[in-house]
Amino acid sequence: AQSVTQLGSHVSVSEGALVLLRCNYSSSVPPYLFWYVQYPNQGLQLLLKYTSAATLVKGINGFEAEFKKSETSFHLTKPSAHMSDAAEYFCAVSEGTGNQFYFGTGTSLTVIP
Amino acid sequence: GAVVSQHPSRVICKSGTSVKIECRSLDFQATTMFWYRQFPKQSLMLMATSNEGSKATYEQGVEKDKFLINHASLTLSTLTVTSAHPEDSSFYICSASESRSDSPLHFGNGTRLTVT
């Protein structure tokens, strides 16, 4: 069985500060891991994905995430927050078979000017 | 990149009427599409998995007779909310994936349904 836990439903950072959004997963097989961003009244946009290649994955908009098997984590980071980063972020896991995805409960990021 | 188009983006209907939402994969074939419902400030709730040419698989608690799903081609799935009621008002999102096992889900932009 798979599950995703996002610690912190709300995160606030100052503009220019480090962004850290946490994601832990459970999976019985090597997982595929994804981060998505959702702006108000829109669908989800893929930020980045981990699919068993490099453990440090770079995505769009300056975001990156590191897969740590020992910690079963896939935290999302960005060195310097921008006002446009304010959105809802979802971590997702898939085992690949049948493409069933499991989503975390989401983290709302607020960027303070 | 892979694009999923969802229409309409917003719809307002009267209680008792039916509403159809379309989800199209524009530049890839999607044998499987997923329909989600999202309540304000909450995560995605998977409603059903739609497979081309076969009946959809509904999640527990989702009424298949109320939420009719048709996946007649490799690029089109539709969700019809039948006899809509105000409690059906929500944000509905479709997604599709390519056939590769490591393919991400590609999402439509969602449909905001308001039932008056």
Interface residues (C-beta under 8 A of the other chain):
Chain A: Y32 F34 Y36 N41 Q42 G43 L44 Q45 L46 K49 T51 S52 F90 A92 G96 T97 G98 N99 Q100 F101 F103 G104 T105 G106 S108
Chain B: V4 Q6 T32 F34 K41 Q42 S43 L44 T49 F91 I93 S95 S97 S101 D102 S103 P104 L105 H106 F107 G108 N109 G110 R112
